[in-house]
Amino acid sequence: MPLSSRLQAWLRIYGKSVYPFYAVGLFLLAVSLLSRDSALLRETFVALALVDIVVLFALCPAILLLGFPSSRLGYVSFDRITQAGLIWLLGPAASAVFNAVASLIFPFHIRAQTGNSRAQALLRALHNAGMIILTILAGGLAFRLAGGSAPVSALTPALILPVAATIVSMQLVNGLFVRIRVALTDGRIRIPVDWFANTLEPAAALIGLLTVMIAINTDRVLTLSYLFVLMALMFTVKRLSDSRQRLEEKVQQRTAEIEAQNQRLEMARVRQQELVEKLERLSREDELTGLCNRRHMDEFLRQEKERLQRYGGTLAIALMDIDHFKEVNDRYSHQLGDKVLMTVAEILQHEARSTDLVSRYGGEEFVIALPNADEDGARQVIERCREAVQSHPWERLQAGLSLSISGGVAVLDEDMDLQALFRRADQRLYQAKDQGRNRIVVSD
Ligand SMILES: Nc1nc2c(ncn2[C@@H]2O[C@H](COP(=O)(O)OP(=O)(O)OP(=O)(O)O)[C@@H](O)[C@H]2O)c(=O)[nH]1
C-alpha cells in the first residue's frame, strides 16, 4: 500500500473509532496536568493517557500499516498491556470498562476482511466486550486474592505473586472463552493463538506493568522515550512474527507440493503396475476368445509333466477342431467366423472341469489339458464338449448354421515327451476327421 493511502486509511480509522478515545486520553491528560492538588491522581491520569497513546498511536497504526489479519499475535498479545496495566493502575472495574469500550472497535475495523454485516459485527463487538470484561475481572480478582492492591505505586518483590496471578488467570479465562467459542462454532473459526502468542501474552502484561511504573515514577521525557522504544520493539516483534508466519506458510506450501508430487508418482506407479499386469495378461491370453493362448498352454503342460514325474498321476490332452470352419467364413463372413470361435470357446470352457485348462491353440484349433484324467475320464469330458457344440442353437447366430467339432485325445505315457503327445492327439484328430467328423477319437 502506498504511504498516502496508508495515511488515508489511518485517518479513516482515527476518525471513525480512535478519535473518541484519543479525545478522552487528551482530556484526562489535561485534567491530570492541571490538578495540582493530588499528585497521585495526576500521575495516574498521565499514566493512563500515556498508555492510551501507546495503544492509539503505536498499536493502531502498527496494525494498520503492517496489516492486521495476517498476524498471529498482533492485538491478541499487545492488548494485554492495557488490560493488565490498567488493572494495576486503576483497578479491575475501570480497566474492564475502558478496554471493553476499546474492544468494541475491532470487529468493525476488520469487517471488510471478514465480510460480516453490520449486525454481525455488532454482535461480535458485544461478544468481545463481554469476554474482555470477564477476563479482566477474573484477572483483577486473582490480583486481589494474591495480595495485590491498586494502584500499584512501586516495584517490589511482594508484587511478583499478585502480578503473576493476574496474568495467569487472564490467560486461562481468555483461553477458556476462545475454546468455548471454537466449540460453539464447530471449530469453524481459525484462532490466531498459538504457543508464540501464548508466550507473548504474559510478556505483554509485564510490559504493561513496566509501562505503568515508568509512567508513575519518571518524568514525561523519559516516559515518552521508553514508549518510543516500546513502540519500536512492538514493530520488531510484529515483523518477526510475520516472517515466522511467512516461513511457516512456505513450509506448508512446500509440504503440499511434495505431497502432490508423491501422489503423482504413486499414480504413475499404479498405472505402470496396471500396464505390467495387462501386458502379462495379454501375453497369456487369446485376444478374441479370452481363453489362454498357446504360450500359456505350453508352459502349463511343461509344469504338469514335471509334476507328474515327481508325484505321479496322469495327464491327457485333447486337440479339437471346428468342422468345416472355412465354409463358415466363406459362406457368411469372417465376423461371423469370429463369433463362432468365441461361442465354441465359451462352450468348451463351460463343459471342461475346473481343473482342466482350455486354450485356443491357433486358428480354429483348441487344446484342452486334462490333469489327472485317463482315457475314459478324458473321453467323458471331451464327448460332453462335442455334444454341447453340436446341440448348441447356432441358428440364433445365423439362420441355417449348424456346427460340430472333432477331437483327438492322447494320454501321456511315462517315457513320452510333449511333442509325441501332441503328435498322437493330432493323428487321432485326423482320424476323427477321416471318419466323418463330429466325433472324438481316444485310442488307435
Ligand atoms: N473368422 C476367423 N477365421 C479363422 C481364424 N483363424 C483361422 N481361421 C480360419 O479357419 C479356417 C480353417 O480352415 P481349414 O483348416 O481349411 O479347415 P476347416 O474348414 O475347419 O475344415 P476341417 O478342419 O477339415 O473340418 C480358415 O479358413 C482360416 O482362415 C480367426 O481368428 N477368425
The ligand as an SDF file (V2000), in Angstrom:
LIG
                    3D

 32 34  0  0  0  0  0  0  0  0999 V2000
  -13.0420  -65.9590  -38.5990 N   0  0  0  0  0  0  0  0  0  0  0  0
  -11.8370  -66.4550  -38.3260 C   0  0  0  0  0  0  0  0  0  0  0  0
  -11.3820  -67.4720  -39.0490 N   0  0  0  0  0  0  0  0  0  0  0  0
  -10.1690  -68.0130  -38.7800 C   0  0  0  0  0  0  0  0  0  0  0  0
   -9.3880  -67.5130  -37.7170 C   0  0  0  0  0  0  0  0  0  0  0  0
   -8.2430  -68.2400  -37.6400 N   0  0  0  0  0  0  0  0  0  0  0  0
   -8.3060  -69.1480  -38.6430 C   0  0  0  0  0  0  0  0  0  0  0  0
   -9.4640  -69.0190  -39.3510 N   0  0  0  0  0  0  0  0  0  0  0  0
   -9.9450  -69.7160  -40.4860 C   0  0  0  0  0  0  0  0  0  0  0  0
  -10.1920  -71.0810  -40.1410 O   0  0  0  0  0  0  0  0  0  0  0  0
  -10.2330  -71.8310  -41.3350 C   0  0  0  0  0  0  0  0  0  0  0  0
   -9.5970  -73.1740  -41.1380 C   0  0  0  0  0  0  0  0  0  0  0  0
   -9.9340  -73.9640  -42.2550 O   0  0  0  0  0  0  0  0  0  0  0  0
   -9.3030  -75.3520  -42.5700 P   0  0  0  0  0  0  0  0  0  0  0  0
   -8.0330  -75.5200  -41.7980 O   0  0  0  0  0  0  0  0  0  0  0  0
   -9.2380  -75.4690  -44.0400 O   0  0  0  0  0  0  0  0  0  0  0  0
  -10.3020  -76.4170  -42.0590 O   0  0  0  0  0  0  0  0  0  0  0  0
  -11.8750  -76.4900  -41.9170 P   0  0  0  0  0  0  0  0  0  0  0  0
  -12.5760  -75.6480  -42.8900 O   0  0  0  0  0  0  0  0  0  0  0  0
  -12.2530  -76.2080  -40.4820 O   0  0  0  0  0  0  0  0  0  0  0  0
  -12.1580  -77.9730  -42.3060 O   0  0  0  0  0  0  0  0  0  0  0  0
  -11.8440  -79.1990  -41.3980 P   0  0  0  0  0  0  0  0  0  0  0  0
  -10.9580  -78.8180  -40.2910 O   0  0  0  0  0  0  0  0  0  0  0  0
  -11.2320  -80.1700  -42.3550 O   0  0  0  0  0  0  0  0  0  0  0  0
  -13.1950  -79.6840  -40.9370 O   0  0  0  0  0  0  0  0  0  0  0  0
   -9.5180  -70.9810  -42.3990 C   0  0  0  0  0  0  0  0  0  0  0  0
  -10.4770  -70.5060  -43.3310 O   0  0  0  0  0  0  0  0  0  0  0  0
   -8.9460  -69.7920  -41.5960 C   0  0  0  0  0  0  0  0  0  0  0  0
   -8.9790  -68.5930  -42.3480 O   0  0  0  0  0  0  0  0  0  0  0  0
   -9.9240  -66.4440  -36.9300 C   0  0  0  0  0  0  0  0  0  0  0  0
   -9.3170  -65.9460  -35.9730 O   0  0  0  0  0  0  0  0  0  0  0  0
  -11.1320  -65.9500  -37.2500 N   0  0  0  0  0  0  0  0  0  0  0  0
  1  2  1  0
  2  3  2  0
  2 32  1  0
  3  4  1  0
  4  5  2  0
  4  8  1  0
  5  6  1  0
  5 30  1  0
  6  7  2  0
  7  8  1  0
  8  9  1  0
  9 10  1  0
  9 28  1  0
 10 11  1  0
 11 12  1  0
 11 26  1  0
 12 13  1  0
 13 14  1  0
 14 15  2  0
 14 16  1  0
 14 17  1  0
 17 18  1  0
 18 19  2  0
 18 20  1  0
 18 21  1  0
 21 22  1  0
 22 23  2  0
 22 24  1  0
 22 25  1  0
 26 27  1  0
 26 28  1  0
 28 29  1  0
 30 31  2  0
 30 32  1  0
M  END
$$$$
